[in-house]
Amino acid sequence: MNPVHVIGGGMAGCEAAWQLARGGVPVVLHEMRPVQGTDAHETDGLAELVCSNSFRSDNAQASAVGVLHEEMRRCGSLIIGQGDANRVPAGDALAVDRVNFSAGVTAALETEPLVTIERGVIDGLPPAEWGSTIIATGPLTAAPLAEAIRAETGEESLAFFDALAPIIYKDSIDFSKVWMQSRYDKGDGADYINCPLSEDQYFAFIDALIAAPKTEFKDWEKDTPYFDGCLPIEVMAERGPQTLSYGPMKPVGLTNPHSDEKPYAVVQLRQDNALGTLYNMVGFQTKMIHGAQTEVLRTIPGLENARFARLGGIHRNTFINSPVLLDRLLRLKSRPDIRFAGQITGVEGYIESAAIGLLAGRMAAAEALGETPSIPPETTALGALLNHITGGHVTGRDVPGSFQPMNINFGLLPPLAERVRKKERKAAMAARALADLDAWLSDEHQAAAE
């Protein structure tokens, strides 16, 4: 059996390779690091997390991404499996030790007999003699390959900026001013470090944030939009002085044990590694230059002497116009031997990227085995994501530039057939999704047995 080639060793590529191998299909996984690096990656590990270390809510009854987590568990996901194995405290969210997570994914694929990992740059579309190929190069696709994709499709890839949040050493935080608590005491009740700001401190911080020097963009980057799910804090601040106090700095569900005065705003830090020595600033993606970051962020109470393991940064992301370019099986319409997977398809988020890799891997495995690939029902989180990027985004077919990155949300799933009270709707949609996923997996297993 000829191997399936997977280009890209990020979340989607690793998940696709794993699903192919689990299906009994040999894989060649191509990763350009360390031969060529990127503006965001720091290591040559597979599935390196370059932004947050959180996979967001793990609640499979009330959260769409929690439903997606559970669906992927039931599909034997490598990414979710390693996420569970390397979990760190984060309330009801699934957050991971990023170093151990990447090491776990890398070890699993390196020791899998059906997976061969090749390090090197793929500087053009895969040759036809490769046969089935999955491109999962993510938002930081190397320029030569990106240009080859544009030349093949005749479509301009869309682009947006993505920003990284700073990471702080816990032992440099002043705990006489901060406290440990989750909003509304969710999870273990004390999963976040909270830094309180008074009204005067908050508005002084906003003024400093807006005045701070920022990363300068090249001329060709200046018209690139941001993705709303990962806006830099200074961009949010420029939308109005109270925007952050209603966003990542909202003080709700928290009680300051150091003072009877309710904080006007709060900066939260979430554990970033299993040892609990590193904490990242929740929602604090930034494009401030490094010197300004240390100066401005140290005005936050409790962070006056903060030491930074990583300062924030910003990089340009690209993704294709999937509703126009891909068929329902994630194949490039002009080259059906090529599939796309992950963030380059227009899904947003670690888990969404891995989910599309999971589907691409399963589809490619079915084809390699002479079977007909099956599509999960649109009532599932997996099916809803697939539908969004390959057909559900109707305006993407008619209005150039309207297709934008999307996280999984209940709005992508079809409405319930029966009337359900509003407060019970999410739980009902979650239950339907998991029941329909189980039925789909059962049908797949039965078809494979026949």
C-alpha positions in Angstrom: 0.0 0.0 0.0 1.3 3.4 -0.9 1.7 5.8 2.0 -0.4 8.9 2.4 1.7 12.1 2.7 0.8 14.6 5.4 2.5 18.0 5.1 2.7 19.9 8.4 3.5 18.6 12.0 1.1 20.8 13.8 -2.2 19.9 15.5 -4.0 19.0 12.3 -1.2 17.2 10.6 -0.3 15.1 13.7 -4.0 14.1 14.2 -4.4 13.2 10.5 -1.2 11.1 10.6 -2.5 9.3 13.8 -5.9 8.6 12.3 -4.3 7.2 9.1 -2.0 4.9 11.1 -4.8 3.8 13.4 -6.7 2.8 10.2 -3.7 0.7 9.1 -2.5 3.0 6.4 1.2 4.0 6.2 2.0 7.7 6.5 4.9 10.0 5.7 4.6 13.1 7.9 6.6 16.1 6.6 7.6 18.9 9.0 9.9 21.7 8.0 11.2 22.6 11.5 14.1 22.7 12.4 15.3 23.0 8.8 13.2 26.1 8.5 11.6 27.9 11.5 8.6 30.2 11.7 8.0 33.6 13.4 5.9 31.9 16.2 7.5 28.5 16.9 10.3 28.1 19.4 11.1 24.3 19.1 11.1 21.5 16.6 8.6 19.5 18.5 5.4 18.3 16.8 2.1 19.9 17.8 3.9 22.8 19.5 1.4 25.2 21.1 2.4 28.7 20.1 -0.4 30.8 21.6 -2.5 29.8 24.6 -2.1 26.5 26.4 -5.9 26.1 26.8 -8.2 23.9 24.7 -11.0 25.9 26.3 -14.1 24.4 28.0 -14.2 20.7 28.6 -17.9 20.7 29.5 -19.6 18.4 27.1 -23.1 19.3 28.4 -23.0 23.1 28.1 -20.1 24.0 25.7 -19.8 23.4 22.0 -16.0 23.0 22.2 -16.6 20.6 25.2 -18.8 18.5 22.9 -16.1 18.6 20.2 -13.6 17.3 22.8 -15.8 14.4 23.7 -16.5 13.5 20.1 -12.8 13.5 19.4 -12.2 11.3 22.4 -14.7 8.8 21.1 -12.9 8.9 17.7 -9.5 8.0 19.4 -8.0 11.4 19.0 -4.2 11.7 19.7 -4.5 15.4 20.4 -7.2 15.1 23.0 -5.6 11.9 24.4 -2.4 13.8 25.0 -4.3 16.8 26.3 -6.0 14.6 28.9 -2.6 13.1 29.8 -0.9 16.5 30.3 -3.8 18.5 31.9 -3.0 21.4 34.3 -5.6 23.1 36.5 -7.9 25.6 34.6 -11.4 25.4 36.1 -13.7 23.6 33.7 -11.3 24.2 30.8 -8.8 21.7 29.4 -5.4 23.4 29.6 -2.1 21.5 29.2 1.5 21.6 30.0 2.7 22.8 26.6 6.2 21.2 26.8 5.0 17.8 27.9 2.0 17.8 25.5 4.2 18.4 22.5 6.7 15.7 23.8 3.8 13.3 24.2 2.5 13.8 20.6 6.0 13.6 19.2 6.8 10.4 21.0 3.5 8.8 20.0 4.2 9.4 16.3 7.9 8.6 16.4 7.2 5.2 17.9 4.2 4.4 15.6 5.5 1.8 13.0 3.3 3.1 10.2 4.5 6.7 10.6 7.7 8.0 9.0 8.7 11.6 9.9 10.7 13.5 7.4 12.2 16.9 8.3 12.5 19.4 5.4 10.7 22.1 3.5 8.1 21.3 0.9 8.3 24.2 -1.5 5.5 23.4 -3.9 2.4 21.4 -4.4 3.0 17.7 -3.9 3.9 15.8 -7.1 1.1 13.6 -8.6 3.2 10.5 -8.0 2.8 11.0 -4.3 -0.8 10.1 -4.6 -3.1 11.0 -1.7 -1.7 14.0 0.3 -3.0 16.1 3.1 -1.8 19.7 3.4 -2.0 20.8 7.1 0.6 23.5 7.1 -1.5 25.8 9.2 -1.6 29.6 9.2 2.2 29.9 8.9 2.5 28.0 5.6 5.9 28.6 4.0 5.8 31.2 1.3 6.7 29.0 -1.7 4.0 26.5 -0.8 1.5 29.2 -0.2 2.3 30.7 -3.6 1.9 27.3 -5.2 -1.5 26.9 -3.7 -2.6 30.3 -5.0 -1.3 29.5 -8.4 -3.2 26.2 -8.5 -6.5 27.6 -7.2 -6.6 31.0 -8.8 -8.0 32.3 -5.5 -6.3 34.8 -3.2 -5.8 33.3 0.3 -7.3 35.4 3.0 -5.1 36.6 5.8 -5.4 37.9 9.4 -3.1 38.7 12.3 -2.9 36.5 15.4 -1.3 37.6 18.6 0.5 35.8 21.5 0.0 36.4 25.2 2.9 36.9 27.7 3.9 34.1 30.1 5.1 35.0 33.6 7.1 33.2 36.3 4.9 32.5 39.3 7.6 33.2 41.8 7.9 36.8 40.5 4.2 37.6 41.4 3.4 39.5 44.6 0.8 37.4 46.4 0.2 40.0 49.0 -1.8 41.8 46.3 -3.3 38.9 44.2 -5.3 35.8 45.0 -6.1 32.4 43.6 -9.8 31.9 42.5 -11.8 30.8 39.5 -14.8 32.9 38.4 -17.8 31.7 40.4 -15.4 29.1 42.0 -15.7 26.8 39.0 -13.4 23.8 38.6 -11.2 23.5 41.7 -12.3 27.0 42.7 -8.8 28.4 42.7 -7.3 27.8 39.3 -6.4 31.4 38.3 -4.2 34.1 39.8 -6.3 37.4 40.0 -4.7 40.8 39.9 -7.2 43.5 40.9 -7.3 47.1 39.6 -9.1 50.1 41.0 -10.9 52.4 38.6 -8.0 54.8 38.6 -5.5 52.0 38.0 -7.6 50.6 35.2 -7.9 53.8 33.2 -4.2 54.6 33.8 -3.4 51.1 32.4 -5.7 51.7 29.3 -4.0 55.1 28.6 -0.5 53.5 28.9 -1.7 50.6 26.6 -2.9 52.9 23.9 0.2 55.1 24.1 2.7 52.3 24.0 4.7 51.7 20.8 3.4 48.8 18.7 4.8 46.4 16.2 5.1 48.1 12.8 3.6 46.2 9.9 5.0 46.0 6.4 3.1 47.8 3.6 1.7 44.5 2.3 0.4 43.6 5.8 -1.4 46.8 6.7 -4.8 45.9 5.3 -4.8 42.4 6.9 -7.7 42.1 9.3 -7.5 40.6 12.8 -9.6 37.5 13.9 -12.0 38.7 16.6 -11.3 35.6 18.7 -7.7 36.6 19.3 -7.6 40.4 19.3 -4.6 42.2 20.8 -5.6 44.0 24.0 -4.6 47.4 22.6 -6.9 46.9 19.6 -9.7 46.1 22.1 -8.8 49.2 24.1 -8.9 51.4 21.1 -12.5 50.3 20.6 -13.5 52.1 23.8 -11.9 52.6 27.2 -14.2 50.2 29.0 -14.0 47.4 26.4 -11.4 45.4 28.3 -13.4 45.7 31.6 -16.3 43.9 29.9 -13.9 41.4 28.2 -10.9 39.6 29.5 -10.6 42.1 32.5 -14.2 41.8 33.7 -14.3 41.4 37.6 -17.4 39.3 37.8 -17.6 36.1 40.0 -14.5 37.0 42.0 -13.9 38.2 45.6 -10.7 39.9 46.7 -9.7 38.5 50.1 -7.2 41.4 50.5 -9.8 44.2 50.4 -13.5 44.9 51.0 -13.5 47.1 47.9 -14.8 45.4 44.8 -12.2 45.6 42.0 -13.1 47.7 39.0 -11.2 45.2 36.7 -9.1 42.0 37.1 -6.3 40.6 35.1 -6.3 36.7 35.3 -3.3 34.4 34.9 -3.8 30.7 34.1 -1.3 27.9 34.9 0.8 27.1 31.8 2.9 24.1 32.8 2.5 21.0 35.0 5.0 22.3 37.6 2.9 25.4 38.2 5.9 27.7 37.7 4.6 29.5 34.7 1.3 31.4 34.2 0.0 33.0 31.0 -2.0 36.3 30.9 -5.5 35.3 29.9 -6.8 37.2 26.9 -3.6 39.4 26.9 -2.5 38.9 23.3 -0.5 42.0 22.4 1.4 43.7 19.6 3.3 46.1 21.9 7.1 46.1 21.4 8.9 44.0 24.0 10.3 47.0 26.0 6.9 48.6 26.2 5.3 45.3 27.3 7.5 44.9 30.4 6.9 48.6 31.3 3.1 48.6 30.9 2.3 45.2 32.3 4.4 45.8 35.4 1.9 48.6 36.3 -0.7 45.9 37.1 -0.9 45.3 40.9 1.0 42.2 41.8 3.1 42.2 38.6 5.4 45.1 39.6 8.4 42.7 39.6 7.1 40.2 37.1 9.7 38.2 35.2 8.5 37.1 31.7 9.3 33.6 30.4 7.8 34.8 27.1 6.7 38.2 25.9 3.7 38.7 23.6 4.0 38.8 19.9 2.1 38.9 16.6 2.2 37.0 13.4 0.4 36.9 10.1 -1.9 34.0 9.4 -3.4 32.8 6.1 -6.2 30.5 5.2 -7.9 29.5 2.0 -11.4 30.2 0.7 -12.5 26.7 1.6 -16.3 26.9 0.6 -15.1 27.7 -3.0 -12.0 25.5 -3.2 -12.8 22.3 -1.4 -15.4 19.6 -1.8 -17.3 17.9 1.0 -14.4 15.4 1.5 -11.9 18.3 2.0 -10.4 17.6 -1.4 -9.1 20.4 -3.6 -11.6 20.5 -6.5 -8.8 21.1 -9.0 -6.6 18.4 -7.5 -8.7 15.7 -5.8 -5.5 13.9 -4.7 -4.9 16.8 -2.3 -6.8 17.4 0.9 -6.5 20.3 3.2 -6.8 20.2 7.0 -6.5 22.4 10.0 -6.4 26.1 10.5 -5.6 26.8 6.8 -9.1 25.6 6.0 -10.7 28.5 8.0 -11.4 26.9 11.3 -10.0 28.7 14.4 -8.5 27.2 17.5 -6.3 24.3 18.4 -9.1 21.8 18.8 -11.0 22.8 15.7 -7.8 22.5 13.7 -7.1 19.0 15.1 -10.7 18.1 14.4 -10.4 18.8 10.7 -7.1 16.9 10.7 -9.0 14.0 12.3 -11.6 14.0 9.6 -9.1 14.4 6.8 -7.1 11.5 8.1 -10.1 9.2 8.4 -11.3 10.1 4.9 -7.9 9.5 3.4 -7.6 6.2 5.2 -11.0 5.0 3.9 -10.0 5.9 0.3 -6.6 4.1 0.7 -8.4 1.0 1.9 -10.8 1.1 -1.0 -13.8 2.2 1.1 -16.1 5.2 0.6 -15.4 8.0 3.1 -18.3 8.9 5.4 -19.2 12.3 6.7 -20.4 12.8 10.3 -23.9 14.2 10.7 -24.3 17.9 10.7 -25.9 17.6 14.2 -22.4 16.7 15.6 -19.7 19.2 16.3 -17.4 17.5 13.8 -20.0 17.6 11.1 -21.0 21.2 11.8 -17.4 22.3 11.5 -17.0 20.4 8.3 -20.2 21.8 6.9 -19.2 25.4 7.7 -15.9 25.2 5.7 -17.2 23.1 2.8 -20.8 24.4 2.3 -22.4 25.9 5.3 -20.9 29.3 4.8 -23.2 30.3 1.9 -22.0 33.8 1.5 -18.5 32.5 1.0 -19.6 31.3 -2.5 -20.9 34.7 -3.6 -19.2 37.4 -1.7 -15.4 37.5 -2.0 -13.6 38.0 1.3 -16.6 37.2 3.5 -15.4 33.8 4.7 -13.7 34.2 8.1 -12.2 31.8 10.6 -14.7 30.2 12.9 -14.5 28.5 16.3 -17.0 25.7 17.0 -20.3 27.0 18.5 -23.8 25.8 18.9 -24.9 28.3 16.2 -23.2 26.0 13.6 -25.4 23.0 14.6 -29.0 22.6 13.2 -31.8 23.7 15.5 -33.5 21.0 17.6 -36.5 19.4 16.0 -38.5 19.7 19.2 -39.2 22.7 21.4 -36.9 22.9 24.4 -36.7 25.6 27.0 -33.8 28.0 26.4 -31.8 27.1 29.5 -32.0 23.4 28.5 -31.2 23.9 24.8 -27.4 23.6 24.9 -27.6 20.4 26.9 -30.2 18.9 24.5 -28.0 19.8 21.5 -25.0 18.3 23.2 -26.8 15.1 23.9 -28.1 14.9 20.3 -24.6 15.5 19.0 -23.0 12.7 21.0 -25.8 10.2 20.3 -25.6 10.9 16.6 -21.8 10.6 16.7 -22.0 7.2 18.4 -24.5 6.1 15.7 -22.2 7.3 12.9 -19.2 5.5 14.4 -21.3 2.3 14.8 -22.3 2.5 11.1 -18.6 3.0 10.2 -17.5 0.0 12.2 -20.3 -2.1 10.7 -19.4 -1.1 7.1 -15.7 -1.8 7.7 -16.6 -5.3 9.1 -18.6 -6.1 6.0 
